[in-house]
Amino acid sequence: MRVVSITGASGVGKTTLQEALINLGYTRVVSNTTRERRNSDVSGEYRYCNEAELRNLPGQLWLAKVHGKLYTTLRDDLLASAGSGLGAVIVHSIEYLSRLKNFCRDSVLSHTAIHLLSPGEDILRNRMLQRGDSRENVEVRIRDCLDWDTRAQQVEAVHFITPSNPAVVLERTMEILQRPV
């Protein structure tokens, strides 16, 4: 059973890559969040709940505050997705990459970590504004993500991809996924 994790700054193309992998047979791991739904959110990407509901969900692998909102992934959701299709694909923040790697190791799941490097603040800003984020939210997200590339480089066995166009990012990802784990 395999888990592919995708990290990177807001607006870098994580969900675009996840959707491409789902189209090839991977299964999405649903995340839980207290943030509001965006028009650009993909159906089934998140379960939206209030803070009390989220904090009381059983089997949380982590609880992270990202951009002022809470996020968690449930153990059962990850395991169910990992055992389906080609495996699980999960988008998450760099905050819990080490925890995911440890969980996969302890659960005898193969894990491949992909980090999409930031193309720069101006490009990220434009992408987030185009998807409908408020200017205030965009600035918070950019400020929060400034060190994510550096932090990802401190985690062992992460594959880095410099975003260009979605087809090239998918091609590079598939090259990585075809290597022995």
Legacy VTK file of the C-alpha trace (Angstrom):
# vtk DataFile Version 3.0
C-alpha trace
ASCII
DATASET POLYDATA
POINTS 181 float
0.000 0.000 0.000
1.313 3.381 -1.006
0.875 6.968 0.190
1.879 9.908 -1.986
1.974 13.194 -0.104
2.061 16.599 -1.760
3.239 19.708 0.057
4.032 23.239 -1.037
2.929 26.827 -0.646
-0.654 27.948 -1.168
-1.366 28.334 -4.869
1.606 26.253 -6.030
-0.523 23.552 -7.702
-0.921 20.831 -5.052
-4.600 20.171 -5.751
-3.983 20.239 -9.517
-1.345 17.509 -9.127
-3.582 15.543 -6.756
-6.450 15.613 -9.280
-4.107 14.391 -12.038
-2.993 11.467 -9.842
-6.608 10.629 -8.993
-7.363 10.505 -12.717
-4.585 7.906 -13.013
-6.020 5.684 -10.270
-4.862 7.086 -6.932
-7.431 7.723 -4.178
-7.843 11.044 -2.405
-7.404 11.212 1.358
-10.120 13.512 2.664
-8.928 16.209 5.063
-11.023 17.841 7.761
-10.919 21.597 8.291
-12.508 24.524 10.045
-11.928 26.846 7.097
-14.741 27.988 4.885
-15.391 26.315 1.544
-13.828 28.087 -1.469
-15.432 28.106 -4.891
-12.265 26.433 -6.202
-12.411 23.512 -3.722
-12.757 20.123 -5.365
-15.757 18.039 -4.326
-14.748 15.515 -1.655
-11.470 17.269 -0.885
-12.512 18.389 2.619
-15.021 17.742 5.346
-15.952 21.138 6.750
-16.725 21.353 10.449
-16.614 23.754 13.352
-13.723 23.710 15.818
-15.467 21.616 18.475
-16.490 18.968 15.923
-13.002 18.854 14.432
-11.224 18.584 17.780
-13.461 15.647 18.743
-12.979 13.571 15.598
-11.631 10.125 16.560
-8.369 8.753 15.177
-6.627 12.006 14.279
-3.103 11.600 12.946
-2.378 15.254 13.644
-4.079 18.527 14.391
-2.479 21.514 12.734
-3.259 25.200 12.641
-2.472 26.476 9.159
-3.274 30.021 8.021
-5.364 30.456 11.179
-7.601 27.416 10.500
-7.484 23.885 11.880
-6.810 20.810 9.743
-6.654 17.130 10.579
-6.472 13.793 8.796
-8.030 10.672 10.235
-6.108 7.417 10.459
-8.976 5.378 8.999
-9.333 7.738 6.020
-5.634 7.437 5.209
-5.592 3.651 5.535
-8.751 3.218 3.438
-7.327 5.376 0.654
-3.915 3.662 0.801
-5.606 0.293 0.240
-7.634 1.495 -2.737
-6.579 1.872 -6.378
-2.895 2.675 -6.832
-2.753 4.065 -3.293
-3.488 7.250 -1.398
-2.709 10.799 -2.433
-2.857 13.471 0.237
-2.299 17.220 0.104
-1.134 18.749 3.365
1.081 21.414 4.863
4.725 20.933 5.684
3.805 21.058 9.397
3.037 17.351 9.565
5.193 15.786 6.872
7.470 14.147 9.459
4.453 12.751 11.323
3.057 11.290 8.108
6.409 9.734 7.239
6.618 8.151 10.717
3.024 6.878 10.558
3.657 5.285 7.156
6.857 3.659 8.375
5.156 2.306 11.525
2.144 1.082 9.506
4.307 -0.572 6.826
3.015 1.774 4.117
5.363 2.962 1.407
5.499 6.754 1.367
6.643 9.129 -1.345
6.841 12.810 -0.426
6.565 15.378 -3.221
7.187 19.041 -2.439
6.297 21.618 -5.082
8.739 24.489 -4.833
7.387 28.028 -4.813
7.501 29.868 -8.152
7.622 33.198 -6.278
5.269 35.445 -4.352
3.833 37.329 -7.333
2.801 34.148 -9.149
1.315 32.645 -5.976
-0.533 35.887 -5.209
-2.061 35.976 -8.697
-3.102 32.308 -8.562
-4.822 32.713 -5.197
-6.610 35.878 -6.276
-7.764 34.137 -9.475
-9.254 31.268 -7.471
-11.212 33.761 -5.390
-9.216 34.199 -2.178
-9.538 37.600 -0.501
-6.510 39.917 -0.619
-6.201 39.670 3.166
-6.260 35.859 3.058
-3.705 35.818 0.226
-1.253 37.952 2.200
-1.651 35.752 5.307
-1.038 32.624 3.219
2.034 34.072 1.494
3.506 35.241 4.802
2.864 31.817 6.385
4.406 29.917 3.439
7.645 31.900 3.096
9.778 29.264 4.810
7.991 26.089 3.682
10.514 25.311 0.926
13.367 25.620 3.439
11.541 23.506 6.013
10.822 20.792 3.425
14.547 20.586 2.651
15.145 19.648 6.294
12.969 16.521 6.013
14.643 13.344 4.805
13.666 11.740 1.471
11.524 14.500 -0.019
11.394 14.860 -3.802
11.358 18.460 -5.023
9.663 19.614 -8.191
9.893 23.103 -9.599
6.436 23.944 -10.907
6.159 24.832 -14.547
2.973 23.646 -16.214
0.732 20.900 -14.816
1.698 18.369 -17.507
5.409 18.723 -16.732
4.772 18.497 -12.974
2.756 15.302 -13.504
5.438 13.839 -15.777
8.142 14.562 -13.191
5.947 13.099 -10.431
5.365 9.904 -12.420
9.122 9.533 -12.920
9.559 9.742 -9.136
6.713 7.284 -8.457
8.197 4.705 -10.832
11.415 4.502 -8.814
11.747 1.768 -6.196
10.686 2.939 -2.735
LINES 1 182
181 0 1 2 3 4 5 6 7 8 9 10 11 12 13 14 15 16 17 18 19 20 21 22 23 24 25 26 27 28 29 30 31 32 33 34 35 36 37 38 39 40 41 42 43 44 45 46 47 48 49 50 51 52 53 54 55 56 57 58 59 60 61 62 63 64 65 66 67 68 69 70 71 72 73 74 75 76 77 78 79 80 81 82 83 84 85 86 87 88 89 90 91 92 93 94 95 96 97 98 99 100 101 102 103 104 105 106 107 108 109 110 111 112 113 114 115 116 117 118 119 120 121 122 123 124 125 126 127 128 129 130 131 132 133 134 135 136 137 138 139 140 141 142 143 144 145 146 147 148 149 150 151 152 153 154 155 156 157 158 159 160 161 162 163 164 165 166 167 168 169 170 171 172 173 174 175 176 177 178 179 180
